C-alpha cells in the first residue's frame, strides 16, 4: 500500500507522548514528518488550544520523523500551524 497523506495534526499517543507534524499512513504505521514533541503545552484551555499554533509558554522538541504503530495512537487534532 502506498502511504496516504492525511495532513497536519497534533497526535496523542497512548503512552502520553504528543507530537505535531505532517501525517501519512500505511497499513501498519502512522508516519509523522517534521515531528515536534510537545513537551509542555503552555495553555490555559488544554491541548486543543494549540490547533492554530503554539503559545509563548509551549515547549517543543524537534524529532525528525516518527513512526507510530496504528494501535498506539489515541487521537488526532487537526492543526494549521503552517498557515500561521
N, C-alpha and C positions, 0 to 999 in steps of 0.2 A: 504494500500500500504506500503510495506517495504521501509524504506529510501534508496535512491540511492546515493552512494558515487560519488561525482563529481571530487574531488581533491583539490589541494591547490590554493587559489585565493586571490586577493585583491578585495573586494566587495564594490561598491559605492552605497549608498542608496539615495533615493530621498530627504531626509532631510539634506544632506550634510555630514552625518557620513560616514567614510571609515574604513573598517575592513580588517585584514588579518587573514586567518586561513584555516583549512581543512573544506570543504563544502560538505554537503549532502542535499538531498531534499526529501520531501514527497509531498503529493498532495496539501498542504496548505502553507508550510514554507520551507525556506532555513535555515539550521542549520549550524552555524559556530562554530566549535570546536577549543579549544585553541585560541580563538579570541583575537586579539590585535587591539584596536582602534588606527588608525594612526592619532594622534593629529596634528603633524607637519610633512610635507613631507620631508623638508630639501633637496630638489632637485633643480637643475638648469634647468631641462628639463621636469618638470611635473611629474605626478603620475606614468606614465609608466616607468620612470627611476628606480622605486622600484621593478620591476618584478623579478629581480635577487637578491634582498636583500636591506637592508637599507643603508643610508649614515650616516656619523658621526653626522649629524645635525638632523636626523629623531628622532621624539619623539613618543614612543609607550606607550599605557596604557593597561595592561592586563585586559581582560574582562571575561574570562572563556568561557561559552557557550552562544551564541547569537542566538535567533530565529527571523527571518526576514519574515514577510508576503510576499508572492511572488509578490504582486503588488507594493512593496516598493523598490525593487532592480532596479537600473538603468542599471548597467553593471558589468561584471566580468573582471578582468585582470588575466590571468594565471600567477601564481607565482612559483618560485622554491627556496624559502628561505631555505628549509630544506636541500638542497644539498650544501649550502654554508658553 
